[in-house]
């Protein structure tokens, strides 16, 4: 009893030391974080413009005047495709090993919209932030804040913030109306034109949690799906489309020319050629007449080839195929070839599962601490894990191969592949209480036993068969009755008839 008491005191003392260390931790402050946000806010907004197809290439061209280019602005959705192609495949299923009722918290926060919004924001801006608060009923509320409105100082080990800053509301002119500064012990709000106020934070962790896509040591806040290389390829494609449009406009009707026109003739400037007009040239006093011709129409092939080259580069950068960008191949690919061509996208999806899943676990951890008003140790959530649906839906051939593979594996390792494993591979939720296919030796033994029983019956019936054949040979037993009796011993009718036909009956020939 004394030992237990001392352990409890030691635990409380250690928690107090941790808390003291957190309180005394040096914080950067709201002003620093605000300047930090202003530094990269423009880059995030630019990527959102590319995603929403509102960003145009404003660089000056060499040959085409700006006033003409402005009339032929090209809109291209490649950046949108790069994000959506991955976001649409990242489908959250549930939290497994849920000892703290984590799933209930997310079910309470409109999960279909929440997960889609969080994943999409993380892929566009490299990260997003979840503001965790508590409603009137004591349940955690989860609000997604995109990266252009929030930042913080990140702990490189846990990927949780040590302090954070967010703009929770802006006016129509993009000016902050409500700002929030997050610390481990409180959240301070700064309404525009009003006095700041604070709310106590019982979790010991800032209530602003980042969800990061592909972080590394040099970029702890991750990387966007809309890369600089992808932007460059899209700009090239946009300029190519604009040039082709302008060229097609100028050369819709080939330009005409006239050679050998007399100097006394009307000025060429006065000759207006349209679709409905007719130009007439007459001979001069010497009887000469001008020669008339037209310039060759410009070919669109170079533009198409350049556009295809840009599409190939963009596809390689984002893990897509050139077919995904609108360039269909002449020969349709097989199902296996299509799956193989999206292998890079599959790998990108698996990496996103790991990084985004870690952020969702952090959100769950902070939300549970806030709900229970208790500072749980992070290690208590070590067994919880994020379950995702498969990146690619299983078709009939995949199901067949998985079924055959599962049977073979379970023959070697009975029970290795379970119903949960099949669901993870296929995304199909069937009877989760179904048992795995066990070793088929039992079935083989059963079949062998059945065969032995039949053979045993045949052996036991030998005396009966001999007696039947003897009676048939003596003419005591008719052929029809003999066949019936032989069939009752387990013999087929054909076998019985064959046996009787080869048995010589006394006093007459065999039937």
Residue pairs with C-beta under 8 A, 6 or more apart in sequence:
15 375
18 204
19 204
19 375
22 184
22 185
22 204
23 184
23 185
25 162
25 184
27 153
27 162
27 163
27 183
28 153
28 163
30 165
30 179
30 181
30 188
30 190
33 151
33 152
33 153
33 163
33 164
33 165
33 181
34 165
34 179
36 151
36 165
37 148
37 149
37 150
37 151
37 165
37 167
40 151
41 148
44 124
44 125
44 126
44 146
44 147
44 148
45 148
46 55
47 79
47 124
47 125
47 224
47 226
48 124
48 125
48 146
48 148
49 55
50 79
50 80
50 226
50 231
50 234
51 79
51 80
51 83
51 124
51 226
52 80
53 75
53 76
53 77
53 79
53 80
56 73
56 74
56 238
57 235
57 238
57 239
59 235
60 66
61 69
61 239
64 242
64 243
64 246
68 246
69 242
69 246
72 242
72 245
72 246
72 249
73 242
74 237
74 238
74 239
74 241
74 242
74 245
76 234
76 237
76 238
76 241
78 230
78 233
78 234
78 237
78 311
78 314
78 325
79 226
79 230
79 231
79 234
81 318
81 320
81 324
81 325
82 225
82 226
82 230
82 314
82 318
82 320
83 120
83 123
83 124
83 225
83 226
85 318
85 320
85 324
85 345
86 123
86 225
86 319
86 345
86 348
86 349
86 352
87 116
87 119
87 120
87 123
89 345
89 349
89 391
89 392
90 119
90 349
90 352
90 353
90 356
90 388
90 391
91 115
91 388
91 389
92 111
92 115
92 119
92 360
92 386
92 387
92 388
92 389
93 387
93 388
93 389
94 103
94 387
95 102
95 103
95 106
95 361
95 364
95 384
95 385
95 386
95 387
96 384
96 385
96 386
96 387
97 383
97 384
97 385
98 384
99 383
99 384
100 364
100 368
100 376
100 381
100 384
101 368
102 364
102 367
102 368
102 384
105 139
105 140
105 142
105 364
105 367
105 368
105 371
106 114
106 115
106 142
106 364
108 139
108 140
109 140
109 141
109 142
114 142
114 144
117 144
118 128
118 130
118 144
118 211
118 356
118 360
119 352
119 356
121 128
121 144
121 146
121 147
121 211
122 128
122 211
122 212
122 213
122 222
122 356
122 359
123 213
123 224
123 225
123 352
124 146
124 224
124 225
124 226
125 146
125 147
125 148
125 224
126 147
126 212
126 213
126 214
126 219
126 221
126 222
126 223
126 224
127 147
127 210
127 211
127 212
127 213
127 215
127 221
127 222
128 144
128 145
128 146
128 147
128 150
128 210
128 211
129 144
129 145
129 146
129 147
129 150
129 152
129 164
129 166
129 208
129 209
129 210
129 211
130 142
130 143
130 144
130 145
130 208
130 209
130 210
130 211
130 363
131 142
131 143
131 145
131 150
131 166
131 168
131 180
131 207
131 208
132 140
132 141
132 142
132 207
132 208
132 209
132 363
132 366
132 367
132 370
133 140
133 141
133 143
133 207
133 370
134 140
134 141
134 370
134 371
135 141
138 371
139 371
140 367
140 368
140 370
140 371
142 363
142 367
145 166
145 168
145 208
147 221
149 166
149 167
149 168
149 170
150 164
150 165
150 166
150 167
150 208
151 164
151 165
151 166
152 161
152 162
152 163
152 164
152 165
152 182
152 206
152 208
152 210
153 161
153 162
153 163
153 164
154 160
154 161
154 162
154 210
154 220
154 221
155 161
155 162
156 217
156 220
158 362
158 378
159 210
159 212
159 215
159 220
159 358
159 359
159 362
160 205
160 206
160 209
160 210
160 362
160 366
161 182
161 205
161 206
161 208
161 209
161 210
162 184
162 206
163 181
163 182
163 183
163 184
163 206
164 181
164 182
164 206
164 208
165 179
165 180
165 181
165 182
165 208
166 179
166 180
166 182
166 208
167 176
167 178
167 179
167 180
168 178
168 179
168 180
168 189
169 176
169 177
169 178
170 176
170 177
171 177
175 192
176 192
177 191
177 192
178 189
178 190
178 191
178 192
179 189
179 190
180 187
180 188
180 189
180 190
180 208
181 187
181 188
181 190
182 201
182 206
182 207
182 208
183 201
183 206
184 201
184 203
184 204
184 205
184 206
185 200
185 201
185 204
186 198
186 199
186 200
186 201
187 198
187 199
187 201
187 206
187 207
188 196
188 197
188 198
189 196
189 197
189 198
189 199
190 196
201 207
201 370
202 369
202 370
202 373
202 374
202 375
203 366
203 369
203 370
203 375
204 369
204 375
205 365
205 366
205 369
207 366
207 370
209 359
209 362
209 363
209 366
210 221
210 359
210 362
211 356
211 359
211 360
211 362
211 363
212 220
212 221
212 222
212 355
212 356
212 358
212 359
213 222
213 223
213 224
213 225
213 352
213 355
213 356
214 222
214 223
214 351
214 352
214 355
215 221
215 222
215 223
215 355
216 223
222 355
225 318
227 317
227 318
229 313
229 317
230 314
230 317
230 318
233 310
233 311
233 313
233 314
233 317
234 310
234 314
236 306
236 310
237 307
237 310
237 311
237 314
240 303
240 306
240 307
240 310
241 303
241 307
243 303
244 300
244 303
244 304
244 307
247 298
247 300
247 303
248 300
250 298
251 297
251 298
253 275
254 294
254 295
254 296
254 297
255 294
255 295
256 273
256 279
256 292
256 293
256 294
256 295
257 292
257 293
257 294
257 295
258 268
258 281
258 290
258 291
258 292
258 293
259 290
259 291
259 292
259 293
260 288
260 289
260 290
260 291
261 268
261 281
261 290
262 284
262 288
262 290
264 284
265 284
271 279
273 279
281 289
281 290
281 292
282 289
283 289
308 322
308 327
311 322
311 325
311 326
311 327
312 322
314 320
314 325
315 321
315 322
315 324
315 325
318 345
319 342
319 344
319 345
319 347
319 348
320 342
320 345
321 341
321 342
322 329
323 329
323 333
323 341
333 341
335 395
335 397
339 392
342 392
345 391
346 391
346 392
349 391
350 391
353 386
353 388
357 385
357 386
357 388
360 386
361 381
361 384
361 385
361 386
364 381
364 384
365 376
365 378
365 381
368 376
368 381
369 375
369 376
387 424
389 427
390 424
390 425
390 426
390 427
393 427
394 402
394 425
394 426
394 427
394 428
398 426
399 426
399 428
402 422
402 425
402 426
406 417
406 421
406 422
406 436
406 437
407 437
409 416
409 417
410 416
410 417
410 436
410 437
410 438
410 439
411 437
411 439
411 440
414 436
414 438
414 439
415 436
415 438
416 436
417 436
418 436
419 430
419 431
419 432
419 433
419 434
419 436
420 432
422 428
422 430
423 429
423 430
423 432
454 490
457 489
457 490
458 489
458 490
458 491
461 489
461 490
464 485
464 489
465 486
465 489
465 491
468 477
468 482
468 485
468 486
469 482
469 499
469 500
469 503
471 477
471 482
472 479
472 482
472 500
472 503
472 505
473 503
473 504
473 505
473 506
474 505
474 506
475 505
475 506
475 507
475 508
477 485
479 497
479 500
479 511
482 496
482 500
483 493
483 496
483 497
483 500
486 495
486 496
486 499
486 500
487 493
487 496
491 499
500 511
501 510
501 511
502 510
503 510
504 510
505 511
